[in-house]
Amino acid sequence: MTDFWERMRQAFGDAYADSVARDQQIAALDHRTVQQALDDGEEVVTVWRAVHTHFELPARDR
């Protein structure tokens, strides 16, 4: 989980990472937010891959 939040902060910045996690619904997560998916017990790697694809992050961040 620590690695996940580090990646989120690197991708979106310290303040925006929390906003993305709470506010952005992602289709690949059944239109849940990152936080909802994590709270529902979704695998962290699945959530990160969905974020990575949704926001079209660079391949090096995969």
Secondary structure in CASP SS format (residue, H / E / C, confidence):
PFRMAT SS
TARGET T0000
AUTHOR 0000-0000-0000
METHOD secondary structure of the structure
MODEL  1
M C 1.00
T H 1.00
D H 1.00
F H 1.00
W H 1.00
E H 1.00
R H 1.00
M H 1.00
R H 1.00
Q H 1.00
A H 1.00
F H 1.00
G C 1.00
D H 1.00
A H 1.00
Y H 1.00
A H 1.00
D H 1.00
S H 1.00
V H 1.00
A H 1.00
R H 1.00
D H 1.00
Q C 1.00
Q E 1.00
I E 1.00
A H 1.00
A H 1.00
L H 1.00
D C 1.00
H C 1.00
R E 1.00
T E 1.00
V H 1.00
Q H 1.00
Q H 1.00
A H 1.00
L H 1.00
D H 1.00
D C 1.00
G C 1.00
E C 1.00
E C 1.00
V H 1.00
V H 1.00
T H 1.00
V H 1.00
W H 1.00
R H 1.00
A H 1.00
V H 1.00
H H 1.00
T H 1.00
H H 1.00
F C 1.00
E C 1.00
L C 1.00
P C 1.00
A H 1.00
R H 1.00
D H 1.00
R C 1.00
END
